[in-house]
Amino acid sequence: MVCIEDFRPYFPFGNIVKNIRILFILLALTALSCMSPRDNSNRTQNSNVNVNADANSANSNLEELRLLINVPYETEDLAWKKEDGSEKIVAVLRFAPEDADKIAAESGPAAGKVSLSPESWYPSELTAQSETSGDNGLEGTAYDPKLFVLAPYTQGRLVRIDGTNYFLLELS
């Protein structure tokens, strides 16, 4: 009598069934892991975001600012904002002492003294200076902003903050 055990080397069905089971389990696990809601990129984002979160934040990217206006010298510190809904740029720039003196000289004669109210996004050195001055303001000398002008931003003012190498630039 012939036994199936004698033909097992010729018909390795046991290994095929085992391999099919493993393949089925792997496919099922892969399909289930793709349906996980944790990593679903189509999920809606939280709409309870504070809309005014960026209202007091300033940009410090010099390359982005240079796309909008001319910056004649390298800055040591920079904070700027482009106001939403208007074509106005306000920037606070600090230059090296020799560059700050060059900017003041190249900007023509001083247009007079001005008083500024510091914004919350100004560099901490300027906000601290305004608080210690007693009148909560910054004093400066106004100049022509011609060194910084780049169309369409052709009108504005440049103010060197007294006792610092900071300039406040407003262009529209």
Number of C-alpha atoms within 10 A of each C-alpha: 2 6 7 8 8 9 10 11 9 7 12 10 11 9 10 11 11 11 12 11 12 12 12 12 12 12 12 11 11 11 11 10 11 10 10 9 10 7 10 10 8 7 9 7 8 6 7 6 8 8 8 8 8 9 12 11 14 19 15 16 11 16 9 10 19 13 10 16 18 15 17 11 13 13 16 11 15 21 20 22 19 18 11 9 6 8 11 16 19 19 22 25 24 22 20 15 12 9 16 20 14 13 21 20 12 14 18 12 11 15 14 10 14 14 13 14 12 17 11 12 17 20 18 10 10 20 18 13 17 18 13 11 11 8 9 14 18 18 18 21 17 23 24 20 22 16 15 22 18 16 10 11 17 14 15 18 18 27 26 26 22 14 9 15 18 25 24 21 21 21 21 16
